[in-house]
Amino acid sequence: MLSAPVSNYLLTGAMAKHPRSTSQQRQAGLIAAAAALFAAKGFNGTTTKEIAKAAGVSEALVFKHFPTKRALYGAILAEKVTVDELLGAVEESARKRDDRRVFTLIAGYRIRPGVDSTLLRLLLFSALEGHELSEMFFGKHHRVFYDHLATYIETRIGEGAFRDVDPLLAARAFIGMVVHHRLLHEIFAVPMHRSHEETVDTYVELFLAGLMTTPARRRMT
């Protein structure tokens, strides 16, 4: 039989863990509800009352977890924009000078199957509304890829592997191509007529064929 102190410790410990678990679940529910509403109505067009109603909680509870809508928006980005592992793989491929792998990783991430369109809708609404959160979103979700890819292209130009083009424009052109594909598929519901792998391979091959120097192009074939 457990002694009273041990029994009380286990009981209070269990009680302490339960609220934390419930709190985390509520936060996750609020983030999911807010993300869906922001994607459908925009940041400015969504009220905390609507978020509370969608999450099935009181408005006071919303503010208990997130003091402002901006804080809630930041929590959405922290949860949904997780690119550290991908960027690590891109950097590793870049060190190996694996051109095809670098571009394939970025294109594959952008147009991967089964992706939640919420993030893309959030970005579009943020830009249209013109508030400072669009910069937060753009920096975490887009500029980081432009910067990495432009740096890699500049390096490969210096090594003579790529043609002498503007690295930033080249990076924007490639990412713009795959983002446009994603817009067609996710926002305008244009069906994909090729598999995900075939689509990524085609975009990468087309782009590298135009970017590589002539000897490098011969090595691709």
MDTraj code that builds the backbone (N, CA, C; nanometers):
import mdtraj as md
import numpy as np

residues = "MET LEU SER ALA PRO VAL SER ASN TYR LEU LEU THR GLY ALA MET ALA LYS HIS PRO ARG SER THR SER GLN GLN ARG GLN ALA GLY LEU ILE ALA ALA ALA ALA ALA LEU PHE ALA ALA LYS GLY PHE ASN GLY THR THR THR LYS GLU ILE ALA LYS ALA ALA GLY VAL SER GLU ALA LEU VAL PHE LYS HIS PHE PRO THR LYS ARG ALA LEU TYR GLY ALA ILE LEU ALA GLU LYS VAL THR VAL ASP GLU LEU LEU GLY ALA VAL GLU GLU SER ALA ARG LYS ARG ASP ASP ARG ARG VAL PHE THR LEU ILE ALA GLY TYR ARG ILE ARG PRO GLY VAL ASP SER THR LEU LEU ARG LEU LEU LEU PHE SER ALA LEU GLU GLY HIS GLU LEU SER GLU MET PHE PHE GLY LYS HIS HIS ARG VAL PHE TYR ASP HIS LEU ALA THR TYR ILE GLU THR ARG ILE GLY GLU GLY ALA PHE ARG ASP VAL ASP PRO LEU LEU ALA ALA ARG ALA PHE ILE GLY MET VAL VAL HIS HIS ARG LEU LEU HIS GLU ILE PHE ALA VAL PRO MET HIS ARG SER HIS GLU GLU THR VAL ASP THR TYR VAL GLU LEU PHE LEU ALA GLY LEU MET THR THR PRO ALA ARG ARG ARG MET THR".split()
xyz = np.array([
    [0.0846, -0.1200, 0.0000],
    [0.0000, 0.0000, 0.0000],
    [0.0880, 0.1249, 0.0000],
    [0.0501, 0.2224, -0.0811],
    [0.1312, 0.3425, -0.0907],
    [0.1134, 0.4289, 0.0328],
    [0.2225, 0.4893, 0.0762],
    [0.2125, 0.5820, 0.1885],
    [0.1385, 0.7068, 0.1450],
    [0.0885, 0.7820, 0.2418],
    [0.0109, 0.9023, 0.2102],
    [0.0903, 1.0045, 0.1294],
    [0.2190, 1.0327, 0.1670],
    [0.2947, 1.1313, 0.0892],
    [0.3135, 1.0886, -0.0561],
    [0.3474, 0.9557, -0.0751],
    [0.3686, 0.9066, -0.2111],
    [0.2394, 0.9116, -0.2896],
    [0.1297, 0.8678, -0.2251],
    [-0.0001, 0.8691, -0.2906],
    [-0.0398, 1.0109, -0.3306],
    [-0.0181, 1.1055, -0.2400],
    [-0.0512, 1.2451, -0.2707],
    [0.0343, 1.3001, -0.3838],
    [0.1635, 1.2584, -0.3868],
    [0.2544, 1.3038, -0.4902],
    [0.2082, 1.2554, -0.6274],
    [0.1726, 1.1246, -0.6328],
    [0.1281, 1.0698, -0.7596],
    [-0.0012, 1.1348, -0.8054],
    [-0.0905, 1.1602, -0.7113],
    [-0.2181, 1.2206, -0.7454],
    [-0.2002, 1.3627, -0.7963],
    [-0.1216, 1.4413, -0.7239],
    [-0.1017, 1.5809, -0.7653],
    [-0.0200, 1.5871, -0.8938],
    [0.0723, 1.4915, -0.9105],
    [0.1510, 1.4887, -1.0333],
    [0.0631, 1.4605, -1.1533],
    [-0.0277, 1.3637, -1.1379],
    [-0.1185, 1.3318, -1.2473],
    [-0.2088, 1.4496, -1.2789],
    [-0.2547, 1.5172, -1.1708],
    [-0.3418, 1.6325, -1.1912],
    [-0.2663, 1.7466, -1.2583],
    [-0.1380, 1.7588, -1.2286],
    [-0.0592, 1.8669, -1.2887],
    [-0.0357, 1.8406, -1.4367],
    [-0.0177, 1.7103, -1.4709],
    [0.0090, 1.6775, -1.6107],
    [-0.1141, 1.6977, -1.6972],
    [-0.2307, 1.6673, -1.6416],
    [-0.3521, 1.6743, -1.7216],
    [-0.3816, 1.8146, -1.7739],
    [-0.3732, 1.9197, -1.6892],
    [-0.3978, 2.0538, -1.7420],
    [-0.3016, 2.0937, -1.8526],
    [-0.1739, 2.0511, -1.8407],
    [-0.0775, 2.0840, -1.9454],
    [-0.1187, 2.0195, -2.0762],
    [-0.1602, 1.8935, -2.0678],
    [-0.2041, 1.8239, -2.1874],
    [-0.3259, 1.8915, -2.2477],
    [-0.4211, 1.9272, -2.1622],
    [-0.5416, 1.9957, -2.2086],
    [-0.5073, 2.1314, -2.2680],
    [-0.4145, 2.2025, -2.2052],
    [-0.3729, 2.3328, -2.2546],
    [-0.3103, 2.3217, -2.3935],
    [-0.2267, 2.2206, -2.4122],
    [-0.1636, 2.2001, -2.5423],
    [-0.2671, 2.1665, -2.6487],
    [-0.3646, 2.0849, -2.6104],
    [-0.4703, 2.0493, -2.7044],
    [-0.5522, 2.1720, -2.7433],
    [-0.5796, 2.2573, -2.6453],
    [-0.6559, 2.3788, -2.6740],
    [-0.5777, 2.4730, -2.7648],
    [-0.4478, 2.4851, -2.7374],
    [-0.3652, 2.5687, -2.8235],
    [-0.3652, 2.5168, -2.9663],
    [-0.3507, 2.3850, -2.9803],
    [-0.3509, 2.3247, -3.1135],
    [-0.4841, 2.3488, -3.1831],
    [-0.5939, 2.3384, -3.1071],
    [-0.7253, 2.3637, -3.1637],
    [-0.7428, 2.5081, -3.2072],
    [-0.6913, 2.5999, -3.1279],
    [-0.6985, 2.7421, -3.1622],
    [-0.6150, 2.7728, -3.2863],
    [-0.4977, 2.7136, -3.2941],
    [-0.4108, 2.7355, -3.4103],
    [-0.4766, 2.6830, -3.5365],
    [-0.5349, 2.5637, -3.5282],
    [-0.6012, 2.5052, -3.6443],
    [-0.7213, 2.5885, -3.6875],
    [-0.8015, 2.6321, -3.5905],
    [-0.9197, 2.7125, -3.6222],
    [-0.8796, 2.8467, -3.6827],
    [-0.7801, 2.9112, -3.6244],
    [-0.7352, 3.0413, -3.6744],
    [-0.6757, 3.0289, -3.8141],
    [-0.5957, 2.9246, -3.8372],
    [-0.5342, 2.9053, -3.9687],
    [-0.6412, 2.8898, -4.0764],
    [-0.7437, 2.8106, -4.0466],
    [-0.8512, 2.7898, -4.1442],
    [-0.9269, 2.9195, -4.1718],
    [-0.9539, 2.9974, -4.0679],
    [-1.0273, 3.1227, -4.0853],
    [-0.9427, 3.2289, -4.1547],
    [-0.8157, 3.2398, -4.1155],
    [-0.7270, 3.3361, -4.1812],
    [-0.7148, 3.3038, -4.3298],
    [-0.7079, 3.1744, -4.3625],
    [-0.6941, 3.1324, -4.5017],
    [-0.8209, 3.1595, -4.5814],
    [-0.9366, 3.1558, -4.5140],
    [-1.0646, 3.1765, -4.5817],
    [-1.1069, 3.3229, -4.5872],
    [-1.0750, 3.3988, -4.4812],
    [-1.1249, 3.5363, -4.4697],
    [-1.0161, 3.6416, -4.4569],
    [-0.8921, 3.5982, -4.4423],
    [-0.7838, 3.6928, -4.4217],
    [-0.7652, 3.7250, -4.2747],
    [-0.6491, 3.7828, -4.2434],
    [-0.6190, 3.8194, -4.1051],
    [-0.7113, 3.9315, -4.0571],
    [-0.7235, 4.0345, -4.1387],
    [-0.8061, 4.1484, -4.1000],
    [-0.9544, 4.1137, -4.0948],
    [-0.9964, 4.0202, -4.1768],
    [-1.1376, 3.9852, -4.1842],
    [-1.1825, 3.8842, -4.0807],
    [-1.0918, 3.8365, -3.9979],
    [-1.1242, 3.7357, -3.8970],
    [-1.1189, 3.7974, -3.7583],
    [-1.2198, 3.7721, -3.6780],
    [-1.2241, 3.8235, -3.5410],
    [-1.1887, 3.7122, -3.4426],
    [-1.1469, 3.7528, -3.3244],
    [-1.1160, 3.6537, -3.2209],
    [-1.2428, 3.5810, -3.1759],
    [-1.3574, 3.6458, -3.1864],
    [-1.4830, 3.5789, -3.1539],
    [-1.5087, 3.4629, -3.2493],
    [-1.4796, 3.4852, -3.3763],
    [-1.4983, 3.3790, -3.4757],
    [-1.4012, 3.2635, -3.4510],
    [-1.2789, 3.2968, -3.4135],
    [-1.1804, 3.1931, -3.3842],
    [-1.2249, 3.1109, -3.2642],
    [-1.2720, 3.1798, -3.1607],
    [-1.3194, 3.1113, -3.0410],
    [-1.4364, 3.0185, -3.0741],
    [-1.5302, 3.0683, -3.1530],
    [-1.6469, 2.9880, -3.1898],
    [-1.6053, 2.8649, -3.2696],
    [-1.5146, 2.8833, -3.3649],
    [-1.4699, 2.7711, -3.4476],
    [-1.3953, 2.6664, -3.3645],
    [-1.3230, 2.7126, -3.2616],
    [-1.2468, 2.6209, -3.1764],
    [-1.3320, 2.5636, -3.0638],
    [-1.4533, 2.6176, -3.0460],
    [-1.5416, 2.5684, -2.9405],
    [-1.5011, 2.6117, -2.8011],
    [-1.4424, 2.7333, -2.7915],
    [-1.4002, 2.7851, -2.6610],
    [-1.4486, 2.9292, -2.6477],
    [-1.4264, 2.9880, -2.5303],
    [-1.4631, 3.1271, -2.5099],
    [-1.3562, 3.2199, -2.5673],
    [-1.3962, 3.3432, -2.5962],
    [-1.2996, 3.4406, -2.6464],
    [-1.1932, 3.4702, -2.5414],
    [-1.2324, 3.4662, -2.4143],
    [-1.1362, 3.4892, -2.3062],
    [-1.0258, 3.3855, -2.3084],
    [-1.0608, 3.2625, -2.3441],
    [-0.9602, 3.1557, -2.3483],
    [-0.8628, 3.1771, -2.4639],
    [-0.9132, 3.2345, -2.5714],
    [-0.8244, 3.2677, -2.6832],
    [-0.7150, 3.3626, -2.6359],
    [-0.7562, 3.4674, -2.5643],
    [-0.6603, 3.5671, -2.5175],
    [-0.5717, 3.5131, -2.4053],
    [-0.6193, 3.4113, -2.3364],
    [-0.5362, 3.3496, -2.2327],
    [-0.4141, 3.2825, -2.2958],
    [-0.4356, 3.2190, -2.4095],
    [-0.3264, 3.1497, -2.4776],
    [-0.2475, 3.2421, -2.5709],
    [-0.3189, 3.3348, -2.6352],
    [-0.2558, 3.4241, -2.7321],
    [-0.3059, 3.5660, -2.7071],
    [-0.2215, 3.6541, -2.6527],
    [-0.2660, 3.7894, -2.6151],
    [-0.3144, 3.8741, -2.7321],
    [-0.2672, 3.8437, -2.8539],
    [-0.3088, 3.9200, -2.9714],
    [-0.3281, 3.8254, -3.0895],
    [-0.3962, 3.8739, -3.1922],
    [-0.4102, 3.7958, -3.3152],
    [-0.2741, 3.7751, -3.3804],
    [-0.1887, 3.8740, -3.3673],
    [-0.0546, 3.8622, -3.4250],
    [0.0218, 3.7461, -3.3618],
    [0.0085, 3.7320, -3.2294],
    [0.0742, 3.6206, -3.1609],
    [0.0206, 3.4870, -3.2108],
    [-0.1075, 3.4825, -3.2377],
    [-0.1689, 3.3605, -3.2901],
    [-0.1183, 3.3314, -3.4311],
    [-0.1030, 3.4350, -3.5105],
    [-0.0494, 3.4213, -3.6457],
    [0.0937, 3.3680, -3.6411],
    [0.1716, 3.4226, -3.5488],
    [0.3086, 3.3746, -3.5327],
    [0.3136, 3.2287, -3.4929],
    [0.2183, 3.1849, -3.4092],
    [0.2126, 3.0446, -3.3674],
    [0.1796, 2.9545, -3.4852],
    [0.0954, 3.0032, -3.5760],
    [0.0626, 2.9263, -3.6961],
    [0.1881, 2.9051, -3.7799],
    [0.2652, 3.0114, -3.7981],
    [0.3887, 3.0000, -3.8763],
    [0.4868, 2.9040, -3.8106],
    [0.4993, 2.9151, -3.6786],
    [0.5934, 2.8288, -3.6065],
    [0.5564, 2.6821, -3.6217],
    [0.4264, 2.6545, -3.6284],
    [0.3819, 2.5150, -3.6384],
    [0.3848, 2.4632, -3.7810],
    [0.3437, 2.5441, -3.8755],
    [0.3251, 2.4962, -4.0120],
    [0.4460, 2.5174, -4.1021],
    [0.5253, 2.6197, -4.0752],
    [0.6415, 2.6453, -4.1603],
    [0.7650, 2.5844, -4.0954],
    [0.7891, 2.4588, -4.1248],
    [0.9029, 2.3864, -4.0683],
    [0.9946, 2.3444, -4.1827],
    [1.0925, 2.4273, -4.2106],
    [1.1785, 2.4032, -4.3267],
    [1.3235, 2.3760, -4.2881],
    [1.3539, 2.3705, -4.1602],
    [1.4933, 2.3541, -4.1177],
    [1.5536, 2.2249, -4.1714],
    [1.4783, 2.1158, -4.1615],
    [1.5294, 1.9866, -4.2089],
    [1.5518, 1.9893, -4.3598],
    [1.4578, 2.0502, -4.4318],
    [1.4721, 2.0606, -4.5767],
    [1.5936, 2.1445, -4.6132],
    [1.6107, 2.2589, -4.5472],
    [1.7248, 2.3444, -4.5777],
    [1.8563, 2.2744, -4.5465],
    [1.8556, 2.1911, -4.4431],
    [1.9750, 2.1131, -4.4124],
    [2.0091, 2.0189, -4.5254],
    [1.9081, 1.9547, -4.5826],
    [1.9306, 1.8635, -4.6948],
    [1.9773, 1.9403, -4.8186],
    [1.9207, 2.0595, -4.8403],
    [1.9626, 2.1427, -4.9533],
    [2.1091, 2.1833, -4.9377],
    [2.1466, 2.2243, -4.8180],
    [2.2851, 2.2661, -4.7935],
    [2.3828, 2.1508, -4.8113],
    [2.3433, 2.0320, -4.7669],
    [2.4297, 1.9156, -4.7838],
    [2.4499, 1.8838, -4.9321],
    [2.3418, 1.8890, -5.0094],
    [2.3511, 1.8646, -5.1534],
    [2.4329, 1.9734, -5.2220],
    [2.4213, 2.0962, -5.1722],
    [2.4978, 2.2071, -5.2288],
    [2.6473, 2.1863, -5.2051],
    [2.6839, 2.1384, -5.0870],
    [2.8255, 2.1118, -5.0584],
    [2.8820, 2.0047, -5.1512],
    [2.7975, 1.9108, -5.1894],
    [2.8397, 1.8035, -5.2800],
    [2.8323, 1.8454, -5.4267],
    [2.7838, 1.9676, -5.4507],
    [2.7646, 2.0205, -5.5859],
    [2.6708, 1.9300, -5.6672],
    [2.5691, 1.8799, -5.6004],
    [2.4687, 1.7969, -5.6659],
    [2.3562, 1.8892, -5.7138],
    [2.3770, 1.9447, -5.8335],
    [2.2843, 2.0451, -5.8855],
    [2.1406, 1.9930, -5.8926],
    [2.1263, 1.8780, -5.9518],
    [1.9916, 1.8225, -5.9695],
    [1.9220, 1.8025, -5.8353],
    [1.9957, 1.7544, -5.7365],
    [1.9365, 1.7294, -5.6048],
    [1.8932, 1.8591, -5.5374],
    [1.9750, 1.9628, -5.5483],
    [1.9412, 2.0920, -5.4877],
    [1.8079, 2.1427, -5.5418],
    [1.7946, 2.1441, -5.6739],
    [1.6727, 2.1959, -5.7352],
    [1.5540, 2.1019, -5.7133],
    [1.5805, 1.9715, -5.7124],
    [1.4724, 1.8745, -5.6916],
    [1.4144, 1.8855, -5.5515],
    [1.4987, 1.9055, -5.4518],
    [1.4505, 1.9196, -5.3145],
    [1.3567, 2.0389, -5.3004],
    [1.3964, 2.1509, -5.3594],
    [1.3146, 2.2722, -5.3479],
    [1.1842, 2.2575, -5.4254],
    [1.1927, 2.2077, -5.5485],
    [1.0706, 2.1895, -5.6283],
    [0.9794, 2.0854, -5.5656],
    [1.0374, 1.9771, -5.5162],
    [0.9580, 1.8716, -5.4547],
    [0.8845, 1.9186, -5.3313],
    [0.9479, 2.0070, -5.2545],
    [0.8822, 2.0616, -5.1359],
    [0.7656, 2.1515, -5.1751],
    [0.7860, 2.2312, -5.2779],
    [0.6845, 2.3285, -5.3173],
    [0.5593, 2.2629, -5.3747],
    [0.5757, 2.1566, -5.4506],
    [0.4598, 2.0972, -5.5184],
    [0.4383, 1.9532, -5.4745],
    [0.4736, 1.9234, -5.3503],
    [0.4556, 1.7874, -5.2993],
    [0.3079, 1.7516, -5.2914],
    [0.2743, 1.6248, -5.3092],
    [0.1339, 1.5838, -5.3070],
    [0.0755, 1.5883, -5.1664],
    [-0.0543, 1.6130, -5.1591],
    [-0.1238, 1.6114, -5.0307],
    [-0.0941, 1.7293, -4.9413],
    [-0.0325, 1.8340, -4.9948],
    [0.0033, 1.9492, -4.9124],
    [-0.1215, 2.0284, -4.8757],
    [-0.1219, 2.0832, -4.7558],
    [-0.2323, 2.1656, -4.7088],
    [-0.2243, 2.3023, -4.7769],
    [-0.3320, 2.3420, -4.8440],
    [-0.3314, 2.4698, -4.9159],
    [-0.3456, 2.5900, -4.8224],
    [-0.3640, 2.5637, -4.6918],
    [-0.3839, 2.6737, -4.5967],
    [-0.2695, 2.7734, -4.6002],
    [-0.1461, 2.7236, -4.6051],
    [-0.0306, 2.8134, -4.6023],
    [-0.0285, 2.9056, -4.7231],
    [-0.0562, 2.8507, -4.8394],
    [-0.0541, 2.9326, -4.9601],
    [-0.1635, 3.0387, -4.9542],
    [-0.2805, 3.0022, -4.9072],
    [-0.3899, 3.0984, -4.8946],
    [-0.3566, 3.2060, -4.7908],
    [-0.2910, 3.1650, -4.6821],
    [-0.2487, 3.2619, -4.5815],
    [-0.1530, 3.3644, -4.6412],
    [-0.0583, 3.3157, -4.7195],
    [0.0392, 3.4053, -4.7808],
    [-0.0290, 3.5027, -4.8757],
    [-0.1203, 3.4534, -4.9572],
    [-0.1882, 3.5393, -5.0533],
    [-0.2706, 3.6464, -4.9823],
    [-0.3451, 3.6064, -4.8792],
    [-0.4239, 3.7034, -4.8041],
    [-0.3342, 3.8056, -4.7354],
    [-0.2231, 3.7593, -4.6781],
    [-0.1323, 3.8504, -4.6083],
    [-0.0792, 3.9568, -4.7027],
    [-0.0427, 3.9140, -4.8236],
    [0.0106, 4.0091, -4.9218],
    [-0.0968, 4.1073, -4.9673],
    [-0.2169, 4.0573, -4.9912],
    [-0.3253, 4.1438, -5.0382],
    [-0.3670, 4.2453, -4.9320],
    [-0.3649, 4.2014, -4.8062],
    [-0.4040, 4.2921, -4.6981],
    [-0.2957, 4.3952, -4.6681],
    [-0.1734, 4.3645, -4.7059],
    [-0.0662, 4.4617, -4.6936],
    [-0.0197, 4.4906, -4.5521],
    [-0.0471, 4.3995, -4.4577],
    [0.0000, 4.4255, -4.3219],
    [0.1384, 4.3658, -4.3010],
    [0.1988, 4.3994, -4.1875],
    [0.3375, 4.3596, -4.1637],
    [0.3547, 4.2096, -4.1514],
    [0.2461, 4.1377, -4.1284],
    [0.2562, 3.9928, -4.1148],
    [0.2941, 3.9264, -4.2464],
    [0.2644, 3.9929, -4.3583],
    [0.3022, 3.9354, -4.4871],
    [0.4541, 3.9246, -4.4979],
    [0.5248, 4.0208, -4.4412],
    [0.6713, 4.0165, -4.4420],
    [0.7213, 3.9012, -4.3562],
    [0.6553, 3.8797, -4.2417],
    [0.6911, 3.7677, -4.1552],
    [0.6740, 3.6355, -4.2287],
    [0.5617, 3.6217, -4.2967],
    [0.5322, 3.4988, -4.3692],
    [0.6283, 3.4816, -4.4863],
    [0.6480, 3.5893, -4.5636],
    [0.7345, 3.5828, -4.6810],
    [0.8767, 3.5449, -4.6423],
    [0.9243, 3.6022, -4.5329],
    [1.0603, 3.5736, -4.4893],
    [1.0791, 3.4286, -4.4501],
    [0.9811, 3.3720, -4.3788],
    [0.9929, 3.2345, -4.3313],
    [0.9649, 3.1320, -4.4395],
    [0.8772, 3.1670, -4.5340],
    [0.8292, 3.0669, -4.6278],
    [0.8859, 3.0809, -4.7686],
    [0.9377, 3.1990, -4.8046],
    [0.9841, 3.2191, -4.9412],
    [1.1266, 3.2735, -4.9490],
    [1.1536, 3.3852, -4.8787],
    [1.2843, 3.4474, -4.8963],
    [1.3987, 3.3539, -4.8602],
    [1.3773, 3.2688, -4.7609],
    [1.4829, 3.1778, -4.7199],
    [1.5248, 3.0873, -4.8349],
    [1.4293, 3.0484, -4.9208],
    [1.4620, 2.9645, -5.0357],
    [1.5310, 3.0459, -5.1443],
    [1.4825, 3.1690, -5.1685],
    [1.5492, 3.2549, -5.2654],
    [1.6955, 3.2744, -5.2280],
    [1.7189, 3.3047, -5.1014],
    [1.8543, 3.3333, -5.0562],
    [1.9462, 3.2126, -5.0737],
    [1.9000, 3.0956, -5.0292],
    [1.9822, 2.9753, -5.0410],
    [2.0111, 2.9413, -5.1873],
    [1.9064, 2.9460, -5.2684],
    [1.9242, 2.9071, -5.4076],
    [2.0083, 3.0090, -5.4835],
    [1.9868, 3.1378, -5.4585],
    [2.0653, 3.2411, -5.5260],
    [2.2135, 3.2292, -5.4896],
    [2.2421, 3.2013, -5.3632],
    [2.3806, 3.1840, -5.3197],
    [2.4453, 3.0655, -5.3898],
    [2.3700, 2.9563, -5.4010],
    [2.4237, 2.8372, -5.4678],
    [2.4479, 2.8640, -5.6160],
    [2.3529, 2.9291, -5.6817],
    [2.3685, 2.9599, -5.8241],
    [2.4902, 3.0500, -5.8464],
    [2.5073, 3.1488, -5.7588],
    [2.6225, 3.2385, -5.7702],
    [2.7538, 3.1616, -5.7557],
    [2.7555, 3.0672, -5.6630],
    [2.8752, 2.9846, -5.6438],
    [2.9055, 2.9023, -5.7684],
    [2.8030, 2.8427, -5.8254],
    [2.8228, 2.7571, -5.9436],
    [2.8590, 2.8402, -6.0671],
    [2.8126, 2.9641, -6.0729],
    [2.8552, 3.0528, -6.1814],
    [3.0053, 3.0798, -6.1691],
    [3.0489, 3.1074, -6.0467],
    [3.1909, 3.1330, -6.0228],
    [3.2780, 3.0137, -6.0556],
    [3.2227, 2.8941, -6.0439],
    [3.2972, 2.7716, -6.0750],
    [3.2881, 2.7324, -6.2216],
    [3.2101, 2.8098, -6.2980],
    [3.1985, 2.7842, -6.4407],
    [3.0955, 2.6788, -6.4785],
    [3.0193, 2.6303, -6.3817],
    [2.9199, 2.5259, -6.4099],
    [2.7899, 2.5841, -6.4650],
    [2.7572, 2.7080, -6.4225],
    [2.6342, 2.7728, -6.4684],
    [2.6683, 2.8942, -6.5524],
    [2.5777, 2.9300, -6.6411],
    [2.5947, 3.0495, -6.7229],
    [2.5974, 3.1743, -6.6355],
    [2.6532, 3.2813, -6.6896],
    [2.6659, 3.4068, -6.6155],
    [2.5332, 3.4825, -6.6208],
    [2.4462, 3.4514, -6.5249],
    [2.3159, 3.5171, -6.5162],
    [2.3036, 3.5812, -6.3785],
    [2.2006, 3.6607, -6.3602],
    [2.1751, 3.7199, -6.2291],
    [2.1271, 3.6090, -6.1354],
    [2.2017, 3.5781, -6.0298],
    [2.1655, 3.4650, -5.9428],
    [2.0287, 3.4795, -5.8772],
    [1.9962, 3.6015, -5.8319],
    [1.8689, 3.6213, -5.7643],
    [1.7520, 3.6068, -5.8612],
    [1.7679, 3.6625, -5.9825],
    [1.6611, 3.6482, -6.0813],
    [1.6423, 3.5020, -6.1207],
    [1.7523, 3.4306, -6.1308],
    [1.7434, 3.2884, -6.1654],
    [1.6709, 3.2110, -6.0557],
    [1.7048, 3.2410, -5.9302],
    [1.6386, 3.1738, -5.8183],
    [1.4902, 3.2059, -5.8168],
    [1.4560, 3.3318, -5.8404],
    [1.3154, 3.3715, -5.8428],
    [1.2419, 3.3045, -5.9582],
    [1.3092, 3.2924, -6.0721],
    [1.2462, 3.2293, -6.1880],
    [1.2118, 3.0839, -6.1586],
    [1.3047, 3.0123, -6.0962],
    [1.2796, 2.8705, -6.0679],
    [1.1685, 2.8539, -5.9646],
    [1.1784, 2.9267, -5.8548],
    [1.0766, 2.9143, -5.7499],
    [0.9428, 2.9664, -5.7997],
    [0.9457, 3.0725, -5.8808],
    [0.8221, 3.1236, -5.9384],
    [0.7536, 3.0203, -6.0260],
    [0.8315, 2.9418, -6.0970],
    [0.7757, 2.8379, -6.1836],
    [0.7003, 2.7328, -6.1032],
    [0.7619, 2.6862, -5.9949],
    [0.6972, 2.5809, -5.9168],
    [0.5829, 2.6356, -5.8307],
    [0.5951, 2.7610, -5.7851],
    [0.4849, 2.8212, -5.7091],
    [0.3644, 2.8430, -5.8000],
    [0.3886, 2.8809, -5.9244],
    [0.2782, 2.8964, -6.0200],
    [0.2073, 2.7631, -6.0405],
    [0.2842, 2.6571, -6.0506],
    [0.2241, 2.5237, -6.0629],
    [0.1344, 2.4950, -5.9418],
    [0.1846, 2.5296, -5.8252],
    [0.1080, 2.5056, -5.7024],
    [-0.0190, 2.5896, -5.7000],
    [-0.0116, 2.7131, -5.7462],
    [-0.1298, 2.7982, -5.7533],
    [-0.2366, 2.7360, -5.8429],
    [-0.1945, 2.6896, -5.9588],
    [-0.2886, 2.6280, -6.0516],
    [-0.3564, 2.5069, -5.9889],
    [-0.2761, 2.4263, -5.9212],
    [-0.3274, 2.3006, -5.8678],
    [-0.4123, 2.3205, -5.7428],
    [-0.3651, 2.4040, -5.6492],
    [-0.4307, 2.4158, -5.5190],
    [-0.5380, 2.5238, -5.5127],
    [-0.5170, 2.6334, -5.5815],
    [-0.6119, 2.7446, -5.5731],
    [-0.7162, 2.7369, -5.6849],
    [-0.6702, 2.7060, -5.8066],
    [-0.7619, 2.7027, -5.9198],
    [-0.8076, 2.5615, -5.9571],
    [-0.7614, 2.4627, -5.8790],
    [-0.8053, 2.3233, -5.8943],
    [-0.7804, 2.2668, -6.0336],
    [-0.6728, 2.3117, -6.0982],
    [-0.6344, 2.2531, -6.2268],
    [-0.5702, 2.1167, -6.1986],
    [-0.6224, 2.0090, -6.2548],
    [-0.5686, 1.8760, -6.2228],
    [-0.4279, 1.8554, -6.2775],
    [-0.3485, 1.7799, -6.2042],
    [-0.2151, 1.7433, -6.2513],
    [-0.2283, 1.6300, -6.3517],
    [-0.1682, 1.6454, -6.4689],
    [-0.1767, 1.5406, -6.5703],
    [-0.0514, 1.4527, -6.5714],
    [0.0410, 1.4830, -6.4836],
    [0.1601, 1.4001, -6.4653],
    [0.1752, 1.3699, -6.3171],
    [0.2488, 1.2660, -6.2857],
    [0.2731, 1.2348, -6.1452],
    [0.3595, 1.3428, -6.0822],
    [0.3608, 1.3450, -5.9495],
    [0.4424, 1.4423, -5.8772],
    [0.5882, 1.4305, -5.9180],
    [0.6403, 1.3083, -5.9221],
    [0.7814, 1.2867, -5.9544],
    [0.8137, 1.3323, -6.0964],
    [0.7254, 1.3003, -6.1908],
    [0.7478, 1.3413, -6.3301],
    [0.7441, 1.4929, -6.3437],
    [0.6529, 1.5559, -6.2723],
    [0.6409, 1.7016, -6.2783],
    [0.7672, 1.7687, -6.2253],
    [0.8136, 1.7238, -6.1097],
    [0.9347, 1.7801, -6.0503],
    [1.0543, 1.7586, -6.1426],
    [1.0706, 1.6372, -6.1935],
    [1.1830, 1.6055, -6.2824],
    [1.1820, 1.6942, -6.4070],
    [1.0641, 1.7171, -6.4624],
    [1.0535, 1.7985, -6.5842],
    [1.0929, 1.9428, -6.5571],
    [1.0422, 2.0001, -6.4485],
    [1.0768, 2.1385, -6.4154],
    [1.2272, 2.1534, -6.3910],
    [1.2842, 2.0606, -6.3154],
    [1.4269, 2.0676, -6.2841],
    [1.5108, 2.0531, -6.4104],
    [1.4745, 1.9577, -6.4956],
    [1.5518, 1.9348, -6.6187],
    [1.5443, 2.0556, -6.7113],
    [1.4253, 2.1111, -6.7271],
    [1.4095, 2.2285, -6.8133],
    [1.4935, 2.3450, -6.7632],
    [1.4903, 2.3677, -6.6332],
    [1.5603, 2.4828, -6.5780],
    [1.7114, 2.4640, -6.5848],
    [1.7589, 2.3471, -6.5460],
    [1.9026, 2.3240, -6.5485],
    [1.9577, 2.3234, -6.6906],
    [1.8779, 2.2780, -6.7863],
    [1.9230, 2.2785, -6.9256],
    [1.9503, 2.4205, -6.9740],
    [1.8735, 2.5156, -6.9240],
    [1.8958, 2.6546, -6.9617],
    [2.0012, 2.7243, -6.8779],
    [2.0294, 2.6702, -6.7595],
    [2.1207, 2.7363, -6.6672],
    [2.2641, 2.6876, -6.6805],
    [2.2804, 2.5600, -6.7111],
    [2.4149, 2.5031, -6.7170],
    [2.4908, 2.5507, -6.8396],
    [2.6214, 2.5510, -6.8264],
    [2.7068, 2.5819, -6.9404],
    [2.7012, 2.4661, -7.0393],
    [2.7485, 2.4887, -7.1598],
    [2.7355, 2.3876, -7.2657],
    [2.7992, 2.2534, -7.2297],
    [2.9238, 2.2494, -7.1774],
    [2.9811, 2.1195, -7.1403],
    [2.8969, 2.0462, -7.0362],
    [2.8447, 2.1209, -6.9392],
    [2.7635, 2.0586, -6.8351],
    [2.6355, 2.0018, -6.8935],
    [2.5797, 2.0714, -6.9938],
    [2.4585, 2.0225, -7.0580],
    [2.4844, 1.8911, -7.1287],
    [2.6003, 1.8792, -7.1870],
    [2.6338, 1.7537, -7.2550],
    [2.6428, 1.6393, -7.1552],
    [2.6965, 1.6695, -7.0344],
    [2.7088, 1.5648, -6.9325],
    [2.5731, 1.5183, -6.8835],
    [2.4700, 1.6071, -6.8879],
    [2.3357, 1.5676, -6.8465],
    [2.2783, 1.4641, -6.9417],
    [2.3121, 1.4760, -7.0698],
    [2.2601, 1.3836, -7.1690],
    [2.3569, 1.2686, -7.1866],
])
top = md.Topology()
chain = top.add_chain()
for i, resn in enumerate(residues, 1):
    res = top.add_residue(resn, chain, resSeq=i)
    for name in ("N", "CA", "C"):
        top.add_atom(name, md.element.get_by_symbol(name[0]), res)
traj = md.Trajectory(xyz[None], top)
